[in-house]
């Protein structure tokens, strides 16, 4: 459970905050013993200043990236209201499945914290992907069309997110080498939507300059060897993600 939740001043968020406050007062009036539980388990809700979207720059950047990739995936496809709602729900699940940071410091733990953990307390599940053509024009069935658009968004989004992790952790500032026990995100081709390949570094191969170029990673399917440009270390400090 998050300790503090931030959002902008959209009317739906402000209205939800007001309704939740009214609900809290009604509950506490009928069951005072909930006060102690809420003090220990509850979280606070905060708004950024009005007319200052740059205060939420990180989530605004994520929204911009999602909109851009969604428009590219849609192209000239004509969807009904139900089909568009289904596609947006699938895109939402993809965004909320992205790994943020290790769940713990145990080197044997290969799980990562995702936005879904903060929303429902566990990772999201996805149905087995349908085998559909990559070109929406050749899709005959409407459901195949939605699945195709979802998979196109997934391919573009997963590459963009992987590149973003590598940029923050590798190129902007000098960072330490990969070390055994690090939880990494592995870039693999043809991975189904919402399926992220996570693994723990078990060995790192250094070059003559002392920089790690290749690492051996233990995944759920076995140990693999990959160059570092195919690996992204999940940040231990999730502030600012």
C-alpha positions as CSV (number, residue, x, y, z in Angstrom):
1,X,0.0,0.0,0.0
2,X,1.4,3.4,-0.9
3,X,2.1,5.9,1.9
4,X,1.2,9.0,-0.2
5,X,-0.7,9.4,-3.5
6,X,-0.2,12.5,-5.6
7,X,-2.4,13.7,-8.5
8,X,-3.3,16.8,-10.5
9,X,-6.4,18.9,-9.8
10,X,-8.7,17.2,-12.3
11,X,-12.3,17.5,-11.3
12,X,-12.8,13.7,-11.0
13,X,-9.8,13.5,-8.6
14,X,-11.0,16.4,-6.5
15,X,-14.5,15.0,-6.4
16,X,-13.2,11.5,-5.5
17,X,-11.2,13.0,-2.7
18,X,-14.2,14.8,-1.3
19,X,-16.4,11.7,-1.5
20,X,-13.7,9.6,0.2
21,X,-13.5,12.2,3.0
22,X,-17.2,12.0,3.6
23,X,-17.1,8.2,3.5
24,X,-14.3,8.2,6.1
25,X,-16.2,10.5,8.5
26,X,-19.3,8.3,8.2
27,X,-17.3,5.1,8.9
28,X,-15.4,6.6,11.8
29,X,-18.6,7.9,13.4
30,X,-20.1,4.4,13.4
31,X,-16.9,2.5,14.2
32,X,-14.3,4.5,16.2
33,X,-12.0,1.5,16.4
34,X,-11.2,2.0,12.7
35,X,-9.3,5.2,13.6
36,X,-6.3,3.2,14.9
37,X,-6.3,0.9,11.9
38,X,-6.5,3.8,9.5
39,X,-3.6,5.6,11.3
40,X,-1.4,2.5,10.8
41,X,-2.5,1.2,7.4
42,X,-4.0,4.3,5.7
43,X,-2.3,6.7,3.2
44,X,-2.6,10.3,2.5
45,X,-3.8,12.0,-0.8
46,X,-2.1,15.2,-2.1
47,X,-2.7,17.5,-5.0
48,X,0.0,19.4,-6.9
49,X,-0.5,23.2,-7.1
50,X,-3.3,24.3,-9.5
51,X,-2.3,25.4,-13.0
52,X,1.1,23.7,-12.5
53,X,1.2,20.5,-14.6
54,X,5.0,20.5,-14.6
55,X,4.9,19.5,-10.9
56,X,3.7,16.2,-12.1
57,X,6.2,16.0,-15.0
58,X,7.0,12.4,-14.6
59,X,3.5,11.0,-14.9
60,X,2.6,13.7,-17.5
61,X,5.6,12.4,-19.6
62,X,4.3,8.8,-19.2
63,X,0.8,9.9,-20.4
64,X,2.3,11.7,-23.4
65,X,4.3,8.6,-24.3
66,X,1.3,6.4,-24.0
67,X,-0.9,8.7,-26.1
68,X,1.8,9.0,-28.8
69,X,2.3,5.2,-29.0
70,X,-1.4,4.5,-28.9
71,X,-2.1,6.9,-31.8
72,X,0.7,5.2,-33.8
73,X,-0.8,1.8,-33.1
74,X,-4.3,2.9,-34.0
75,X,-3.3,4.5,-37.3
76,X,-6.4,4.7,-39.5
77,X,-8.3,1.9,-37.8
78,X,-12.0,2.6,-37.2
79,X,-13.2,1.2,-33.9
80,X,-16.5,1.2,-32.2
81,X,-17.0,2.6,-28.7
82,X,-16.8,-0.9,-27.2
83,X,-13.7,-1.8,-29.1
84,X,-11.9,1.4,-28.2
85,X,-12.9,0.9,-24.5
86,X,-11.5,-2.7,-24.7
87,X,-8.3,-1.5,-26.3
88,X,-7.8,1.3,-23.7
89,X,-8.3,-1.3,-20.9
90,X,-5.7,-3.5,-22.4
91,X,-3.3,-0.6,-22.7
92,X,-4.0,0.4,-19.1
93,X,-3.1,-3.2,-18.0
94,X,0.2,-3.0,-20.0
95,X,1.2,0.3,-18.4
96,X,0.4,-1.0,-14.9
97,X,2.4,-4.2,-15.4
98,X,5.7,-2.5,-15.9
99,X,8.4,-3.4,-13.3
100,X,9.5,-0.4,-11.1
101,X,11.8,-1.8,-8.5
102,X,12.7,-5.0,-6.7
103,X,10.1,-6.1,-4.1
104,X,12.9,-6.9,-1.6
105,X,16.7,-7.3,-1.2
106,X,16.6,-11.1,-1.3
107,X,18.8,-12.1,-4.2
108,X,16.6,-15.2,-4.7
109,X,13.5,-13.1,-5.3
110,X,12.9,-12.5,-8.9
111,X,9.7,-10.5,-8.5
112,X,9.4,-6.7,-9.1
113,X,7.1,-4.0,-7.8
114,X,4.6,-2.8,-10.4
115,X,1.9,-0.1,-10.4
116,X,-0.6,-3.0,-10.1
117,X,0.8,-3.8,-6.7
118,X,-0.2,-0.3,-5.5
119,X,-3.6,-0.6,-7.1
120,X,-4.8,-4.1,-6.3
121,X,-2.0,-5.6,-4.2
122,X,-0.7,-8.1,-6.7
123,X,0.5,-8.3,-10.3
124,X,-1.9,-8.3,-13.2
125,X,-2.7,-11.4,-15.2
126,X,-3.2,-11.5,-18.9
127,X,-5.0,-14.0,-21.2
128,X,-2.8,-16.0,-23.6
129,X,-2.2,-13.7,-26.6
130,X,-4.0,-14.6,-29.8
131,X,-2.0,-15.3,-32.9
132,X,-3.0,-12.4,-35.2
133,X,-1.4,-10.8,-38.3
134,X,0.7,-7.7,-37.6
135,X,-1.1,-5.7,-40.3
136,X,-4.5,-4.5,-39.1
137,X,-5.7,-4.2,-42.7
138,X,-5.6,-8.0,-43.0
139,X,-7.6,-8.6,-39.8
140,X,-11.0,-10.0,-40.7
141,X,-12.5,-10.3,-37.2
142,X,-13.0,-7.3,-35.0
143,X,-11.6,-9.0,-31.9
144,X,-8.5,-9.8,-34.0
145,X,-8.2,-6.2,-34.9
146,X,-8.2,-5.1,-31.2
147,X,-5.7,-7.8,-30.3
148,X,-3.5,-6.7,-33.1
149,X,-3.6,-3.1,-32.0
150,X,-2.8,-4.1,-28.4
151,X,0.2,-6.1,-29.5
152,X,1.5,-3.3,-31.6
153,X,1.2,-0.9,-28.6
154,X,3.0,-3.5,-26.4
155,X,6.0,-3.9,-28.8
156,X,6.5,-0.1,-29.0
157,X,5.8,0.6,-25.3
158,X,8.1,-2.2,-24.0
159,X,11.0,-1.0,-26.1
160,X,10.4,2.6,-25.1
161,X,10.3,1.7,-21.4
162,X,13.4,-0.5,-21.6
163,X,15.3,2.3,-23.3
164,X,14.2,4.8,-20.7
165,X,15.5,2.6,-17.9
166,X,18.9,2.2,-19.6
167,X,19.1,6.0,-20.2
168,X,18.5,6.9,-16.6
169,X,20.8,4.3,-15.2
170,X,23.6,4.2,-17.7
171,X,24.1,7.3,-19.8
172,X,23.3,10.4,-17.9
173,X,25.6,9.8,-14.9
174,X,28.4,7.3,-14.2
175,X,27.0,4.2,-12.6
176,X,28.5,1.1,-10.9
177,X,28.9,-2.1,-12.8
178,X,26.4,-4.8,-12.8
179,X,26.9,-7.0,-9.7
180,X,25.7,-10.5,-8.7
181,X,22.3,-10.2,-7.1
182,X,21.0,-7.2,-9.2
183,X,17.5,-7.5,-10.4
184,X,17.4,-6.7,-14.1
185,X,14.9,-6.4,-16.9
186,X,15.9,-8.4,-20.0
187,X,15.1,-7.2,-23.5
188,X,13.8,-10.2,-25.5
189,X,12.0,-10.2,-28.8
190,X,8.5,-11.7,-29.4
191,X,7.5,-11.5,-25.7
192,X,3.7,-11.6,-25.1
193,X,2.0,-8.5,-23.8
194,X,2.4,-7.9,-20.0
195,X,5.1,-10.6,-19.8
196,X,8.3,-9.0,-18.6
197,X,11.5,-11.1,-18.5
198,X,13.1,-10.5,-15.1
199,X,16.2,-12.1,-13.7
200,X,19.0,-11.9,-11.2
201,X,22.6,-11.4,-12.2
202,X,24.6,-14.4,-11.1
203,X,27.9,-13.5,-12.8
204,X,29.4,-10.4,-14.5
205,X,32.2,-10.5,-17.1
206,X,34.5,-7.5,-17.0
207,X,36.6,-6.1,-19.9
208,X,40.2,-5.0,-19.6
209,X,39.1,-1.5,-18.6
210,X,37.2,-3.0,-15.6
211,X,33.8,-2.3,-17.1
212,X,31.2,-5.0,-17.3
213,X,30.2,-5.8,-20.8
214,X,28.4,-9.2,-20.4
215,X,26.4,-10.7,-17.6
216,X,24.9,-14.1,-16.8
217,X,21.3,-13.8,-15.6
218,X,19.2,-16.4,-13.8
219,X,15.6,-16.3,-15.1
220,X,12.5,-18.5,-14.5
221,X,13.4,-20.5,-17.6
222,X,17.1,-20.9,-16.8
223,X,20.4,-19.0,-16.9
224,X,21.1,-16.8,-19.9
225,X,24.1,-14.7,-21.0
226,X,23.4,-11.2,-22.4
227,X,25.3,-8.0,-23.2
228,X,24.6,-5.1,-20.9
229,X,22.7,-3.2,-23.6
230,X,20.1,-5.9,-23.4
231,X,19.8,-5.5,-19.6
232,X,18.3,-2.7,-17.5
233,X,18.8,-2.6,-13.8
234,X,15.6,-1.8,-11.9
235,X,16.3,1.2,-9.6
236,X,16.5,0.5,-5.9
237,X,15.2,3.9,-5.1
238,X,11.8,4.4,-6.7
239,X,11.4,8.1,-5.8
240,X,10.7,10.0,-9.0
241,X,9.5,7.0,-11.0
